[in-house]
């Protein structure tokens, strides 16, 4: 409800000399037009109880209106114009504004709230004042009978106004915290996207799919993957996980990813690529706390029968899984940590219908509902229990598993799957 005036209207409501700065302070607290709040409602009720008045309210004085944050005894009043000027006058000074009898006080005798239906006879208000001295609005009490007030009552009204100001400060602090968290989350998401390829390339005869499952929206993880062509018709791919979280992990991820790409161009032998990465990490972090990662690096090459030969090397990473009767890959050591690392390399064949799954340990270290880790055995059982058409289907199945595990997943998980087409694409026919 909006408080109505009468045909008798006083002059324009007074405005503070620093009105624009005051309005900026009002805007800063983001309180206008917010839903009802029980804390403010209780303050209004307490003010009416202390003064034994028919009504009380908490108001914020906007540019052209007085907005009611809370009321007691005003039957749903939500706002009024700045004229007739009671609240507008009460924010001019930092002391309580009191009208003991509106009929005899020249400041109020002609006001519509006095002469109109409401018949206001008593008004007292204490300004809600910010730490930097701006008066946002008032805590006020109103009655239809003249009243006298005591110094103790006015002190109580001022304390209530200070309590409202404290609540506004706490509310603003909470808003700023949430805003900062959202900004950090957005920045983390943007940074994470720069550390992963925006899309995987199309490989003739292969289907490639990838996914990144973030355990926390607030921190940048260190999981990574990539797939890219080599000059000789082969394709290289890798997946891994660096130690740590946050900015340091992001820097290590970027270094690792681009080192693996550059090393593959120089010498695509998988063990040589991982050895090159190991040398770079040791050189980059020499004399500091060691920074290391786990990784799987592989090369795939098409054959005439539609299958692919596959060569993989692992460095301390969970074994890749070929989704068939055999084909698991044994792990090596952490890259960048041991003085003389030994990388395990193996070769196999992916026939039409076969798929290869690479994953980081956020998957196998996730907790099942029983509290135990999923581990490689649980993952293998999950894969054996389903049927998977291609890499997309396989990744979707793992994502469903992660979603079922829910809060049991406490680390980021990167997934990369490659599947061989069951029916190789027919060669394009030449046209005359």
PyMOL commands that set and color helices and strands:
alter all, ss='L'
color gray80, all
select helices_A, chain A and resi 19-28+38-51+86-90+112-115+151-194+246-266+270-284+361-364+375-384+391-408
alter helices_A, ss='H'
color red, helices_A
select strands_A, chain A and resi 55-61+65-72+79-81+97-99+122-129+135-143+206-213+223-229+235-242+293-302+308-315+321-322+344-350+355-359+413-420
alter strands_A, ss='S'
color yellow, strands_A
deselect
rebuild
show_as cartoon
